[in-house]
Amino acid sequence: MKAWGSRILSLAVALGFCFGLDAVFGGIGQEYATRLAFLAGLYVILAVSLNIINGICGQFSIGHAAFYQIGAFVAGYASLTFLETSSIKPLYWILMMIPIGAVAAGIVGFIVGLPSLKLKGDYLAIVTLGFGEIIRIIAINVKEVGGSYGMPGIVPIKPLWLVWLIAVIAIAVSRNLLKSAHGLSFLAVREDEVAASAMGVNVTKIKVTAFVIGSMFAGAAGVLLAHHEGITNVDYFKMEISFIILTMVVLGGTGSITGSALAAVFLFAIPELLREIKDAKDQPLFVTGAALVASMIAVVVVVAIIKRIVLRYHGSVWRKVGLYVGAIAAGFVVQYALSLGLRQVPALAKMNFEIAQLRMVIFAGTLIIVMLLRPQGILAHHEFSWKWLFGLFKRKKATEAAA
């Protein structure tokens, strides 16, 4: 009963979140904010789906953008060919196209999964990376899918609730896979293929299944992207997209489903929020060279202190949190003092950088900091669950009772 109660609660919260998010962003009437929420949902789908391949099954794939692209181009071609001449309502159309795009990407995922039978690690990574570039170059040279110009004119269909519903489904499928008896086979292959095979696990089937499931969700995300943007273009699926998705998986914790979802939102939000940062007069915010150099030095100092606390201090949790807060406060002091001193250097005082132009530098710096402080990822191999959440309250009540 407890298990069913937890599942019903999770389902209710998930549906409430999807439709509540749509109501909130639809209510404020800001197209830019709605678009960001939509794209964040897509990255959650992509990160969670890649986590099935890389995190749960342990196959090092870095060509996930190819499956994303296949779903988008299948949806774009079908929309331009059939939708305008049919009487299908837009919502029914995209509900029909999502499984079609997913199946198309899944078939390709099956083909790509075959080489993984004899390859692993860096060799598999090279194969998947090459596959991603092959798909992109083929698309550039095929006129039927628009070539390098892409396919404009796709009917825009933008249900925000739907993209987050697919994201929730991806999380649910991954979590149920991980918690079931079948999921143990995936974990066994991840840990040791030889030992898993010796214990009777069909390693071939597990690897291909991981590629198929992961690529199908990526294809579904591609369908949503094509109809949201109203155009498909190969520039949306460059090599760096695969690396960003992989970074989300690693940062969230390889094998952690909810960690991948949190990291996807986090990493997507950083550059997008910095893009629109303004000062009090609603003008682009600038930072001097002196302040920038001082900030970099202060960050190094804070990271070094926190790393030392993590390795050396083993006291109470709250005191440890206090030390972290003190380290961050010391960083602000160091930054302020250094910036005052560095302003005396004419070259640094005259330099001005717009924060929006530094967003990718800050993005990369954030990755370095998180990996230095938490190399196992945000959640490592752990998952967010109701049991963990309610456990926090129980521990809090037990502490209060003891006091």
N, C-alpha and C positions, 0 to 999 in steps of 0.2 A: 504493500500500500504506500509506503514511504517513497519507493521508486516511482510509482505511477503519479503520486502527488507532486514529486519533483519535476517529472516530465510535463505534467499539465501546467504547472507554474512557469516552467521555462517556455513552453509554447505560448502561453498567454502574454508573458513579458515580451517575447520576440515579436509577436504580431502587434502588440501595443506599441512597441518601439518603431516598427516599420511604418505603420499607418500614422502614428503620432508624429514621426519625423516629417512625413509628407504633409501633414496638416500644419505643422509649425512653419516649415519653409514655404509652403504654398500661401500661408496666411500673411507672412511678412512681405510677400510680393517682390523679393529681390532675386532676380534671375541669376546673378553671379553667385550668391550664397547657395542657391539651389543646385547650381552646376557643380560647385565644390563638393557638396554633400553627395551628389550623384557619382562623381569621379572617385571620391573616397570609398564609396561602396564597391565600385569596380575593383579598386586595388585590394580591398579586403577579400573579394572573391579570388583574385589572382594569387594573393599571398597564401591563402588557406589551401587553394588547389595545388600550388607548387609544394606546399608543406607535405602533402600526401606523398609526393614523389621523393622529395629531398629529405624531409624530416622523419616521416613515419617509415618509409621503405628504404631510405638511405641511398638513393640513386642520385648522383650529382648532376642534375640537369640545369643548364643555363640558356635554354632556348625556348622559354615559356611564351615569349612574345609571339612566336610563330603560331601557336595554337590560338592565341588571342586574335591574331590577324586572320586566320582561316575563318573563324566565326564571323568576324566583321565583314569580310569580303563575300562570304556566302550570303549573309543577310542583305548586304548592299546590292549584290547582283539580283537576288530574288525580288527585292523591293522595286528596283528600277524596271524589271522585266514583267512582273505580275501584279504588284499591288495597285499601281495606278489604273490598271484596266479592270480591276476587280471591285466588288462591292463589300469587301471584308472591312469591318471596322478596325481602326488602327490598333486598339488594345488586343483584339482577338488575333490580329496579324502577328504582333510581336510575341504573344503567348504561343503561337504556332511556330514562329521562327526560332525561338530559344532552343527547343529540343532538336530542331533540324541543324542549327549551327553547332550545337553540342555534339551531335552524332558525327557530323563532318569532321570536327576537330578530334573526336574520339577515334575515328578510323585512322587518321593520320598519326595520332598518338600510338595506336597499335603498331603501325609500321615503324615508327621511331623506337618503340619499346623493344622491337626484335633485336637490334644491335646490342641492347643492354644485357642480353643473355650471356655474352662473353666479355663485355666491357664493364669497367667500374672505375670510380674515382676520376682522376684527371682525364683519362682516355674517353670516358663517357661524356664528360663535360665538353671536350673538344668536338665530339660528334654532334651533340645537341646544339652547340653554338654554331657549328657549320650548317646544320639543318635550318636553323632560324634565318641565317643569312641567305641560304638558297631560296627559301620561300619568299623572302622579301625581294630578292633580285628577279625571281620569276614574275612576281606581281608587277614589277616595274616594266617588264618587257612584254606583258600580255595586254593587248589593247582592249580585250573584252572586259577587263576589270579596271580600265581607265589608265593603265600604265603609270607613269610617274605623277600624273595629275590626279589620280584617284577617281572616285566615282561621286561627284556632287549630285545634289537633287534628290537624295534619299528622303522619304517622308519622315519628318521628325516625330518621334514618339518618346515622351520623357516621363514615364511614371516613376517617381522617386521611390515609392513604396516597393516597386517590383525589384529594383536592383538590390535593395537591402533585404528583401525576402529571399532572393537567390543567395545572397551572402549568408543569411541565417541557415538556409538549407545546406550550403557547403560546409558550414561549421558543424551542423547537426550530423551530416553524413560522415564527416571526418571523425567526430567524437564517438559516434556509434560504432564506426569501424575500429577505432582504437580500443574501445571498451568491450568489444565482442571477442569471442574465441577466434574468429577469422583475423582480427587485428593482431593477435599474438604472432601469427605467421609473418606479417609485415615487419613487426619488431624483430623477429628472429632473423629475417633476411638482412635487416639493417645492422644488427650486431655482428653476425658471422654467417656468411652464406654457406660455407662448407659445413659448419655444425648444424645449420638449419636443414640442409639437404640430407645430412646423416640421420636427422631425427624424423625424416619423412615429409618435410615441407616441400611442396612443388615450387621451387624457386622461380622457374620460368613463368609459371602462371601468376605468381605474386608480383613480379616485376612488371609484366605487361599490364596486369590489372591496375597497378598504381599509375602507370603512364596514361592508361585509357581514362580512368576516373579524373585525374588531374587535368588532362587536356580537354575533357568534356566541359568542365566548369569554366575553363579559360575560354573555350569557344562560345559558351553562353554569355560571358562577359563581353566578348567581341560583338555579339549581336546587339547587346544593349548599347554599346559604344556607338556603333554605326548609326542606329536610329536616334540616338541622343544628339550626335554631332551633325547629322544630316549629310555626312560625307565620309568616305573612307579614303585614307591616304597612307602610303607606306611610311611616311614620316612619323606616324603614330606608333610604329612597331619597330623602331630602330633597336640596335643591339643593347643600348644603354637601358631600355625598358626592362629587358630580361635581367640585367644586373641589379636594377632598382628593386624588382620583385624578389630576387634572391636575397638582397640585403634586408628586406623586410622580414623574410623567413629567419635569417640568421639573427637579426636583432631581437626578434620576438622570442627566440629560443627554438633551436632546431628540434622539431617534434612536438612543440607546444602549439596547439590549434588556436586557442584564445590569444596566445602571445603573438602569433602571426597577425591576427586581426588587429590587435592593439598597435603593433608596430606599423602596420599598413596605414592606419589613420594618423599616427604620430608623424611618420616620415612624410606623408603626403601633406600634412598640415603645415610643417615648418616652412618650406619655401613659399607656399601659397599665402600664408599669413604675413610673411616678411615682404611679399610683393606689394601689399597694400598698406604697409605701415606708414603713418603720417605723423607730423608734429602737431602742436597745439593749434597752429594756424591752417591745418589741413594741407600742408605742403610736404613734399617728399623729405624724409628725415635723413640727415647727413651726419657722418661721424668723421672726426679729424684723424689724421694718421697717428698722432700721439695717443689718442684715446684707443685706437685700434690695436696698436702695439702693446699698450698697457693692458688691454683686455686679454690679449693672447697670453701675456706673461702671467696675469692673475689666474687665468684658467689653468695653466700648467701648475701653478702653486696649489690651487684648490684640489686638482686631481691627485697630485702627489700626497697631500695631507689625507684626503679621503681614502686613497689606496692604502696608506699606512694604517689608518684606523681599521679598515676592513681586515687587514692581515694580522694586526697586533692586538686589537682590543677585543676582549671576550666578556665584557660585563653585561649589564642589563640593557634591554632593547631601547628603553626611553633615554637612558644616558648616552647610548650610542647615537640616537637621533639628535640629541643635543650637541654632540661633538660634530656631527655633519652640519648642523645649522651654524655652529661656530666657525667651521672651516669656510662655509660659503660667505659668512659675514666678513671674515678675514680677507677673502678674495676681493670683496667690494672695497675694503680699505686699501689693499695693495693697488687695485686698479686706479682708485682716485689719487693716491699719492704719486704713483708712477706717471699718470697722465699730466699732473701738474709739473713734474720735473721734465718730462719729454716735450712739453710745450715750449721749452726754452731752446729746443732744436728747431731752427727756422724751417728746414725742409719738412719735418713732421707736422709742424704747426700749420703750414700752408696747404697740406694735402687734405682733400675732402673726398669722402666716398659715400655714395648713396647706399643706404641699407638694403634697398631692393636689389641693387646690383651685386651685393655680397651674399645673397640668400643661398646660393649653391655652395659658397665657401663655408657658411655657417652650417649648412646641411651636412657637408663632409666632416666638419669639425665635431658636430654632434655625434656622428657615427663613431669617430675615433674615441671620443670621451666615453661613450656608453660601452664600447668594446673594451676599453682599458679598465673601467670600473666593474663591468659585468660581462666578462668574456663568454659566459654560458648563455647570454641573452636575457631579456627582461624577465621572462618567466621560466627560463631554462626548460626542463621537461615537465613543469607543473602546468596545471590548468585552473582557470577560474571555475568555481562550482558553488552551488548553494550550500553544500556541506562546509566548504571553506569559509563562506561568508557568514553563515550562522555560527560557525565555530569561533569567529572573532567576537561576537556578542557574548557567547558562553564564557570565553576566557575573560572578557571584560567584567562580567557579573561575578565570576569566581574571584577575580582580583579585588573587586569592591567588597565582597563578602569576607575575604581574608583580612582586609584592612579594618 
